[in-house]
Amino acid sequence: MTTQRIMAAGDPTSTDIWALANSPVLWFCALGVFAVIFVQCILYSRAVKKAAPHVDMPLAEVKESFRAGAVASIGPSLAVVLVAIALLALFGTPAVLVRIGLIGSAAAETASASISASTMGAALGGDSYTQQVFGVAFMAMSLSGAMWMICTLIMTPLLKKGGNTLSKRNPAVMALVPTAALLGAFSALTIAELPKSNVHLILVCISAAMMGLCLYLAKVLNIKWLKEWALGIAIVVSIVAAYFLHTA
Amino acid sequence: MTTTSQLSSADASIARFEKQTSRYGRNTMLIGLVLSLAGPIYIAFFSGLEITGSMIWVAFLAVAGTFGVLWFVEPLTYFPILGSAAMYQAFMIGNISNKLLPAAIVAQSTIGAKPGTKRGDLAAVMAICGAATVHLTSLLLLVGILGTWLVSLIPADIIEVARLYIMPSLMGAVLVQCIVAMKSLRPTVIAIVLALLMNFVLVPLAPTLGMFATAIVVICSILFSWLLRNRKTTYSTES
């Protein structure tokens, strides 16, 4: 078994995702992405410190900005942590760290994985979720994430030159297209869960209701952190409900 | 005299800053891109999973049909808010709207800098560095170490339930969050009607459609939302 984990010798039909998803090679790549972002932060901070005095910005303000950003992100980061832990069983730790924790978001990456699985006639998490399906889903969601980065790499220098014409010429399209795309994607994926079983149907309703309740309370009582934690809370409540419905 | 020389030295140092960060940003992002693809390539092609190129292509096309538009639109949307230096940070760290933007705004208001000014831009970059440091540390400790350990402690049957039912538990909430955030009734109704039609009428009739069900719903949602958009505002400019 230990040699299997080191070599990540997969078995296409096995449903033991963790044996494959926690292979040392994946850990190495995931930690590499973390290291790259740390290095980027150090290089950027140094560049800011060099430029700041020339724009009447004392170093105290540079430090204060860093601290303000750090403190402001504690809540959202912990909220992401909760959602990430809930997804560990599905994708293994390294994939969750890179795809859900960093580059992407829980919603988009899980959506991509679910779409990929359905092209193979499988469903995430069920008996049909084999190592092979995991491999294809992981590859497809990483490619999708790569496309985001490639677009950023290509478009940023162009936008800097002032080529931002589409958004200036047709702001209506720019606002409507992503709105319709996201609503279409999440409606399709959510409604695809309904016919799977009665438990699925009830869980979609519980999860949706919890999110609705959290957002309503956050607005009425003016609690900002509740908005950030809403997704995590909805998942935890739904999973607890799933346990009772499943064993009942 | 003094103000002009001050201005030009400020402009020169900002120009140098932009050049430096663009170079650092591009290079680090390229390395991040390669590393983020190396893992899945290893799993897919070097682990004996018998995955073929066409399996990947079909899955990628289905995902592209769903999110392809956003690959282009998101960088366009965030560029005016983030500026070029922070673009390379934001699209690698992720969680832009729920974490990085709020962090940048808090930092700017803490030191009393307006967004879009030079001080504001530098404050935003520092704030994102601060947010990234907290985020990376909490992910490594709480998910990487504690999370992996927690999952190994939790009884297997609970893990099994979590794996079986994570999709409905996540998607119901995500859809509501999306609807509330978008605040646009027509596209919401159009998307839900199309999704119901697809899953309860078309897929049962032609199960092969299932492969591209989400992509088709997305493309039709964009199309119908555009055709059936509220034209009251555009009439005035067109007539």
Boltz contact constraints between the chains, C-beta under 6 A:
constraints:
  - contact:
      token1: [A, 8]
      token2: [B, 47]
      max_distance: 6.0
  - contact:
      token1: [A, 9]
      token2: [B, 48]
      max_distance: 6.0
  - contact:
      token1: [A, 10]
      token2: [B, 47]
      max_distance: 6.0
  - contact:
      token1: [A, 10]
      token2: [B, 48]
      max_distance: 6.0
  - contact:
      token1: [A, 10]
      token2: [B, 49]
      max_distance: 6.0
  - contact:
      token1: [A, 12]
      token2: [B, 49]
      max_distance: 6.0
  - contact:
      token1: [A, 12]
      token2: [B, 50]
      max_distance: 6.0
  - contact:
      token1: [A, 25]
      token2: [B, 42]
      max_distance: 6.0
  - contact:
      token1: [A, 26]
      token2: [B, 39]
      max_distance: 6.0
  - contact:
      token1: [A, 29]
      token2: [B, 35]
      max_distance: 6.0
  - contact:
      token1: [A, 29]
      token2: [B, 38]
      max_distance: 6.0
  - contact:
      token1: [A, 29]
      token2: [B, 39]
      max_distance: 6.0
  - contact:
      token1: [A, 32]
      token2: [B, 35]
      max_distance: 6.0
  - contact:
      token1: [A, 33]
      token2: [B, 32]
      max_distance: 6.0
  - contact:
      token1: [A, 33]
      token2: [B, 35]
      max_distance: 6.0
  - contact:
      token1: [A, 33]
      token2: [B, 36]
      max_distance: 6.0
  - contact:
      token1: [A, 34]
      token2: [B, 136]
      max_distance: 6.0
  - contact:
      token1: [A, 36]
      token2: [B, 28]
      max_distance: 6.0
  - contact:
      token1: [A, 36]
      token2: [B, 31]
      max_distance: 6.0
  - contact:
      token1: [A, 36]
      token2: [B, 32]
      max_distance: 6.0
  - contact:
      token1: [A, 37]
      token2: [B, 92]
      max_distance: 6.0
  - contact:
      token1: [A, 37]
      token2: [B, 132]
      max_distance: 6.0
  - contact:
      token1: [A, 40]
      token2: [B, 28]
      max_distance: 6.0
  - contact:
      token1: [A, 41]
      token2: [B, 129]
      max_distance: 6.0
  - contact:
      token1: [A, 41]
      token2: [B, 132]
      max_distance: 6.0
  - contact:
      token1: [A, 43]
      token2: [B, 24]
      max_distance: 6.0
  - contact:
      token1: [A, 44]
      token2: [B, 21]
      max_distance: 6.0
  - contact:
      token1: [A, 44]
      token2: [B, 125]
      max_distance: 6.0
  - contact:
      token1: [A, 44]
      token2: [B, 129]
      max_distance: 6.0
  - contact:
      token1: [A, 45]
      token2: [B, 129]
      max_distance: 6.0
  - contact:
      token1: [A, 47]
      token2: [B, 17]
      max_distance: 6.0
  - contact:
      token1: [A, 47]
      token2: [B, 20]
      max_distance: 6.0
  - contact:
      token1: [A, 47]
      token2: [B, 21]
      max_distance: 6.0
  - contact:
      token1: [A, 48]
      token2: [B, 122]
      max_distance: 6.0
  - contact:
      token1: [A, 48]
      token2: [B, 125]
      max_distance: 6.0
  - contact:
      token1: [A, 48]
      token2: [B, 126]
      max_distance: 6.0
  - contact:
      token1: [A, 51]
      token2: [B, 13]
      max_distance: 6.0
  - contact:
      token1: [A, 51]
      token2: [B, 17]
      max_distance: 6.0
  - contact:
      token1: [A, 52]
      token2: [B, 122]
      max_distance: 6.0
  - contact:
      token1: [A, 54]
      token2: [B, 9]
      max_distance: 6.0
  - contact:
      token1: [A, 54]
      token2: [B, 10]
      max_distance: 6.0
  - contact:
      token1: [A, 54]
      token2: [B, 13]
      max_distance: 6.0
  - contact:
      token1: [A, 55]
      token2: [B, 10]
      max_distance: 6.0
  - contact:
      token1: [A, 55]
      token2: [B, 118]
      max_distance: 6.0
  - contact:
      token1: [A, 55]
      token2: [B, 119]
      max_distance: 6.0
  - contact:
      token1: [A, 57]
      token2: [B, 119]
      max_distance: 6.0
  - contact:
      token1: [A, 61]
      token2: [B, 111]
      max_distance: 6.0
  - contact:
      token1: [A, 62]
      token2: [B, 126]
      max_distance: 6.0
  - contact:
      token1: [A, 64]
      token2: [B, 110]
      max_distance: 6.0
  - contact:
      token1: [A, 64]
      token2: [B, 111]
      max_distance: 6.0
  - contact:
      token1: [A, 65]
      token2: [B, 107]
      max_distance: 6.0
  - contact:
      token1: [A, 65]
      token2: [B, 123]
      max_distance: 6.0
  - contact:
      token1: [A, 65]
      token2: [B, 126]
      max_distance: 6.0
  - contact:
      token1: [A, 65]
      token2: [B, 127]
      max_distance: 6.0
  - contact:
      token1: [A, 66]
      token2: [B, 126]
      max_distance: 6.0
  - contact:
      token1: [A, 66]
      token2: [B, 129]
      max_distance: 6.0
  - contact:
      token1: [A, 66]
      token2: [B, 130]
      max_distance: 6.0
  - contact:
      token1: [A, 68]
      token2: [B, 106]
      max_distance: 6.0
  - contact:
      token1: [A, 68]
      token2: [B, 107]
      max_distance: 6.0
  - contact:
      token1: [A, 68]
      token2: [B, 110]
      max_distance: 6.0
  - contact:
      token1: [A, 68]
      token2: [B, 127]
      max_distance: 6.0
  - contact:
      token1: [A, 69]
      token2: [B, 103]
      max_distance: 6.0
  - contact:
      token1: [A, 69]
      token2: [B, 107]
      max_distance: 6.0
  - contact:
      token1: [A, 69]
      token2: [B, 127]
      max_distance: 6.0
  - contact:
      token1: [A, 69]
      token2: [B, 130]
      max_distance: 6.0
  - contact:
      token1: [A, 69]
      token2: [B, 131]
      max_distance: 6.0
  - contact:
      token1: [A, 70]
      token2: [B, 130]
      max_distance: 6.0
  - contact:
      token1: [A, 70]
      token2: [B, 134]
      max_distance: 6.0
  - contact:
      token1: [A, 72]
      token2: [B, 102]
      max_distance: 6.0
  - contact:
      token1: [A, 72]
      token2: [B, 103]
      max_distance: 6.0
  - contact:
      token1: [A, 72]
      token2: [B, 106]
      max_distance: 6.0
  - contact:
      token1: [A, 73]
      token2: [B, 99]
      max_distance: 6.0
  - contact:
      token1: [A, 73]
      token2: [B, 103]
      max_distance: 6.0
  - contact:
      token1: [A, 73]
      token2: [B, 131]
      max_distance: 6.0
  - contact:
      token1: [A, 73]
      token2: [B, 134]
      max_distance: 6.0
  - contact:
      token1: [A, 73]
      token2: [B, 135]
      max_distance: 6.0
  - contact:
      token1: [A, 74]
      token2: [B, 134]
      max_distance: 6.0
  - contact:
      token1: [A, 76]
      token2: [B, 98]
      max_distance: 6.0
  - contact:
      token1: [A, 76]
      token2: [B, 99]
      max_distance: 6.0
  - contact:
      token1: [A, 77]
      token2: [B, 134]
      max_distance: 6.0
  - contact:
      token1: [A, 77]
      token2: [B, 135]
      max_distance: 6.0
  - contact:
      token1: [A, 77]
      token2: [B, 138]
      max_distance: 6.0
  - contact:
      token1: [A, 81]
      token2: [B, 138]
      max_distance: 6.0
  - contact:
      token1: [A, 81]
      token2: [B, 142]
      max_distance: 6.0
  - contact:
      token1: [A, 81]
      token2: [B, 143]
      max_distance: 6.0
  - contact:
      token1: [A, 84]
      token2: [B, 143]
      max_distance: 6.0
  - contact:
      token1: [A, 85]
      token2: [B, 147]
      max_distance: 6.0
  - contact:
      token1: [A, 88]
      token2: [B, 147]
      max_distance: 6.0
  - contact:
      token1: [A, 88]
      token2: [B, 151]
      max_distance: 6.0
  - contact:
      token1: [A, 89]
      token2: [B, 159]
      max_distance: 6.0
  - contact:
      token1: [A, 89]
      token2: [B, 162]
      max_distance: 6.0
  - contact:
      token1: [A, 89]
      token2: [B, 163]
      max_distance: 6.0
  - contact:
      token1: [A, 90]
      token2: [B, 163]
      max_distance: 6.0
  - contact:
      token1: [A, 90]
      token2: [B, 166]
      max_distance: 6.0
  - contact:
      token1: [A, 93]
      token2: [B, 148]
      max_distance: 6.0
  - contact:
      token1: [A, 97]
      token2: [B, 139]
      max_distance: 6.0
  - contact:
      token1: [A, 97]
      token2: [B, 144]
      max_distance: 6.0
  - contact:
      token1: [A, 98]
      token2: [B, 36]
      max_distance: 6.0
  - contact:
      token1: [A, 101]
      token2: [B, 139]
      max_distance: 6.0
  - contact:
      token1: [A, 102]
      token2: [B, 94]
      max_distance: 6.0
  - contact:
      token1: [A, 103]
      token2: [B, 94]
      max_distance: 6.0
  - contact:
      token1: [A, 104]
      token2: [B, 94]
      max_distance: 6.0
  - contact:
      token1: [A, 107]
      token2: [B, 174]
      max_distance: 6.0
  - contact:
      token1: [A, 110]
      token2: [B, 170]
      max_distance: 6.0
  - contact:
      token1: [A, 112]
      token2: [B, 63]
      max_distance: 6.0
  - contact:
      token1: [A, 115]
      token2: [B, 62]
      max_distance: 6.0
  - contact:
      token1: [A, 115]
      token2: [B, 63]
      max_distance: 6.0
  - contact:
      token1: [A, 115]
      token2: [B, 66]
      max_distance: 6.0
  - contact:
      token1: [A, 115]
      token2: [B, 214]
      max_distance: 6.0
  - contact:
      token1: [A, 116]
      token2: [B, 59]
      max_distance: 6.0
  - contact:
      token1: [A, 118]
      token2: [B, 210]
      max_distance: 6.0
  - contact:
      token1: [A, 119]
      token2: [B, 58]
      max_distance: 6.0
  - contact:
      token1: [A, 119]
      token2: [B, 59]
      max_distance: 6.0
  - contact:
      token1: [A, 119]
      token2: [B, 62]
      max_distance: 6.0
  - contact:
      token1: [A, 119]
      token2: [B, 211]
      max_distance: 6.0
  - contact:
      token1: [A, 124]
      token2: [B, 167]
      max_distance: 6.0
  - contact:
      token1: [A, 125]
      token2: [B, 163]
      max_distance: 6.0
  - contact:
      token1: [A, 125]
      token2: [B, 164]
      max_distance: 6.0
  - contact:
      token1: [A, 125]
      token2: [B, 166]
      max_distance: 6.0
  - contact:
      token1: [A, 131]
      token2: [B, 49]
      max_distance: 6.0
  - contact:
      token1: [A, 132]
      token2: [B, 49]
      max_distance: 6.0
  - contact:
      token1: [A, 135]
      token2: [B, 43]
      max_distance: 6.0
  - contact:
      token1: [A, 135]
      token2: [B, 44]
      max_distance: 6.0
  - contact:
      token1: [A, 135]
      token2: [B, 49]
      max_distance: 6.0
  - contact:
      token1: [A, 135]
      token2: [B, 51]
      max_distance: 6.0
  - contact:
      token1: [A, 136]
      token2: [B, 51]
      max_distance: 6.0
  - contact:
      token1: [A, 136]
      token2: [B, 55]
      max_distance: 6.0
  - contact:
      token1: [A, 136]
      token2: [B, 59]
      max_distance: 6.0
  - contact:
      token1: [A, 138]
      token2: [B, 40]
      max_distance: 6.0
  - contact:
      token1: [A, 138]
      token2: [B, 43]
      max_distance: 6.0
  - contact:
      token1: [A, 139]
      token2: [B, 40]
      max_distance: 6.0
  - contact:
      token1: [A, 139]
      token2: [B, 44]
      max_distance: 6.0
  - contact:
      token1: [A, 139]
      token2: [B, 56]
      max_distance: 6.0
  - contact:
      token1: [A, 140]
      token2: [B, 59]
      max_distance: 6.0
  - contact:
      token1: [A, 140]
      token2: [B, 60]
      max_distance: 6.0
  - contact:
      token1: [A, 140]
      token2: [B, 63]
      max_distance: 6.0
  - contact:
      token1: [A, 142]
      token2: [B, 36]
      max_distance: 6.0
  - contact:
      token1: [A, 142]
      token2: [B, 37]
      max_distance: 6.0
  - contact:
      token1: [A, 142]
      token2: [B, 40]
      max_distance: 6.0
  - contact:
      token1: [A, 143]
      token2: [B, 60]
      max_distance: 6.0
  - contact:
      token1: [A, 144]
      token2: [B, 63]
      max_distance: 6.0
  - contact:
      token1: [A, 144]
      token2: [B, 67]
      max_distance: 6.0
  - contact:
      token1: [A, 146]
      token2: [B, 33]
      max_distance: 6.0
  - contact:
      token1: [A, 146]
      token2: [B, 37]
      max_distance: 6.0
  - contact:
      token1: [A, 147]
      token2: [B, 71]
      max_distance: 6.0
  - contact:
      token1: [A, 148]
      token2: [B, 71]
      max_distance: 6.0
  - contact:
      token1: [A, 148]
      token2: [B, 91]
      max_distance: 6.0
  - contact:
      token1: [A, 149]
      token2: [B, 29]
      max_distance: 6.0
  - contact:
      token1: [A, 149]
      token2: [B, 33]
      max_distance: 6.0
  - contact:
      token1: [A, 149]
      token2: [B, 91]
      max_distance: 6.0
  - contact:
      token1: [A, 151]
      token2: [B, 71]
      max_distance: 6.0
  - contact:
      token1: [A, 151]
      token2: [B, 72]
      max_distance: 6.0
  - contact:
      token1: [A, 151]
      token2: [B, 75]
      max_distance: 6.0
  - contact:
      token1: [A, 152]
      token2: [B, 75]
      max_distance: 6.0
  - contact:
      token1: [A, 152]
      token2: [B, 87]
      max_distance: 6.0
  - contact:
      token1: [A, 152]
      token2: [B, 91]
      max_distance: 6.0
  - contact:
      token1: [A, 155]
      token2: [B, 75]
      max_distance: 6.0
  - contact:
      token1: [A, 156]
      token2: [B, 84]
      max_distance: 6.0
  - contact:
      token1: [A, 156]
      token2: [B, 87]
      max_distance: 6.0
  - contact:
      token1: [A, 159]
      token2: [B, 79]
      max_distance: 6.0
  - contact:
      token1: [A, 160]
      token2: [B, 84]
      max_distance: 6.0
  - contact:
      token1: [A, 167]
      token2: [B, 76]
      max_distance: 6.0
  - contact:
      token1: [A, 176]
      token2: [B, 225]
      max_distance: 6.0
  - contact:
      token1: [A, 177]
      token2: [B, 69]
      max_distance: 6.0
  - contact:
      token1: [A, 177]
      token2: [B, 222]
      max_distance: 6.0
  - contact:
      token1: [A, 178]
      token2: [B, 70]
      max_distance: 6.0
  - contact:
      token1: [A, 178]
      token2: [B, 73]
      max_distance: 6.0
  - contact:
      token1: [A, 179]
      token2: [B, 182]
      max_distance: 6.0
  - contact:
      token1: [A, 179]
      token2: [B, 184]
      max_distance: 6.0
  - contact:
      token1: [A, 179]
      token2: [B, 187]
      max_distance: 6.0
  - contact:
      token1: [A, 180]
      token2: [B, 187]
      max_distance: 6.0
  - contact:
      token1: [A, 180]
      token2: [B, 221]
      max_distance: 6.0
  - contact:
      token1: [A, 180]
      token2: [B, 222]
      max_distance: 6.0
  - contact:
      token1: [A, 180]
      token2: [B, 225]
      max_distance: 6.0
  - contact:
      token1: [A, 181]
      token2: [B, 69]
      max_distance: 6.0
  - contact:
      token1: [A, 181]
      token2: [B, 218]
      max_distance: 6.0
  - contact:
      token1: [A, 181]
      token2: [B, 222]
      max_distance: 6.0
  - contact:
      token1: [A, 182]
      token2: [B, 178]
      max_distance: 6.0
  - contact:
      token1: [A, 183]
      token2: [B, 187]
      max_distance: 6.0
  - contact:
      token1: [A, 183]
      token2: [B, 188]
      max_distance: 6.0
  - contact:
      token1: [A, 183]
      token2: [B, 191]
      max_distance: 6.0
  - contact:
      token1: [A, 184]
      token2: [B, 191]
      max_distance: 6.0
  - contact:
      token1: [A, 184]
      token2: [B, 217]
      max_distance: 6.0
  - contact:
      token1: [A, 184]
      token2: [B, 218]
      max_distance: 6.0
  - contact:
      token1: [A, 184]
      token2: [B, 221]
      max_distance: 6.0
  - contact:
      token1: [A, 185]
      token2: [B, 66]
      max_distance: 6.0
  - contact:
      token1: [A, 185]
      token2: [B, 214]
      max_distance: 6.0
  - contact:
      token1: [A, 185]
      token2: [B, 218]
      max_distance: 6.0
  - contact:
      token1: [A, 186]
      token2: [B, 174]
      max_distance: 6.0
  - contact:
      token1: [A, 186]
      token2: [B, 175]
      max_distance: 6.0
  - contact:
      token1: [A, 186]
      token2: [B, 178]
      max_distance: 6.0
  - contact:
      token1: [A, 187]
      token2: [B, 191]
      max_distance: 6.0
  - contact:
      token1: [A, 187]
      token2: [B, 192]
      max_distance: 6.0
  - contact:
      token1: [A, 187]
      token2: [B, 195]
      max_distance: 6.0
  - contact:
      token1: [A, 188]
      token2: [B, 195]
      max_distance: 6.0
  - contact:
      token1: [A, 188]
      token2: [B, 214]
      max_distance: 6.0
  - contact:
      token1: [A, 188]
      token2: [B, 217]
      max_distance: 6.0
  - contact:
      token1: [A, 189]
      token2: [B, 171]
      max_distance: 6.0
  - contact:
      token1: [A, 190]
      token2: [B, 171]
      max_distance: 6.0
  - contact:
      token1: [A, 190]
      token2: [B, 175]
      max_distance: 6.0
  - contact:
      token1: [A, 191]
      token2: [B, 195]
      max_distance: 6.0
  - contact:
      token1: [A, 191]
      token2: [B, 196]
      max_distance: 6.0
  - contact:
      token1: [A, 191]
      token2: [B, 199]
      max_distance: 6.0
  - contact:
      token1: [A, 192]
      token2: [B, 199]
      max_distance: 6.0
  - contact:
      token1: [A, 193]
      token2: [B, 167]
      max_distance: 6.0
  - contact:
      token1: [A, 193]
      token2: [B, 168]
      max_distance: 6.0
  - contact:
      token1: [A, 193]
      token2: [B, 171]
      max_distance: 6.0
  - contact:
      token1: [A, 200]
      token2: [B, 168]
      max_distance: 6.0
  - contact:
      token1: [A, 203]
      token2: [B, 165]
      max_distance: 6.0
  - contact:
      token1: [A, 203]
      token2: [B, 168]
      max_distance: 6.0
  - contact:
      token1: [A, 203]
      token2: [B, 169]
      max_distance: 6.0
  - contact:
      token1: [A, 204]
      token2: [B, 168]
      max_distance: 6.0
  - contact:
      token1: [A, 204]
      token2: [B, 172]
      max_distance: 6.0
  - contact:
      token1: [A, 207]
      token2: [B, 169]
      max_distance: 6.0
  - contact:
      token1: [A, 207]
      token2: [B, 172]
      max_distance: 6.0
  - contact:
      token1: [A, 207]
      token2: [B, 173]
      max_distance: 6.0
  - contact:
      token1: [A, 208]
      token2: [B, 172]
      max_distance: 6.0
  - contact:
      token1: [A, 208]
      token2: [B, 176]
      max_distance: 6.0
  - contact:
      token1: [A, 211]
      token2: [B, 173]
      max_distance: 6.0
  - contact:
      token1: [A, 211]
      token2: [B, 176]
      max_distance: 6.0
  - contact:
      token1: [A, 211]
      token2: [B, 177]
      max_distance: 6.0
  - contact:
      token1: [A, 212]
      token2: [B, 176]
      max_distance: 6.0
  - contact:
      token1: [A, 215]
      token2: [B, 180]
      max_distance: 6.0
  - contact:
      token1: [A, 231]
      token2: [B, 173]
      max_distance: 6.0
  - contact:
      token1: [A, 234]
      token2: [B, 173]
      max_distance: 6.0
  - contact:
      token1: [A, 235]
      token2: [B, 169]
      max_distance: 6.0
  - contact:
      token1: [A, 235]
      token2: [B, 170]
      max_distance: 6.0
  - contact:
      token1: [A, 238]
      token2: [B, 169]
      max_distance: 6.0
  - contact:
      token1: [A, 239]
      token2: [B, 162]
      max_distance: 6.0
  - contact:
      token1: [A, 239]
      token2: [B, 169]
      max_distance: 6.0
  - contact:
      token1: [A, 242]
      token2: [B, 161]
      max_distance: 6.0
  - contact:
      token1: [A, 242]
      token2: [B, 165]
      max_distance: 6.0
  - contact:
      token1: [A, 243]
      token2: [B, 161]
      max_distance: 6.0
  - contact:
      token1: [A, 246]
      token2: [B, 161]
      max_distance: 6.0
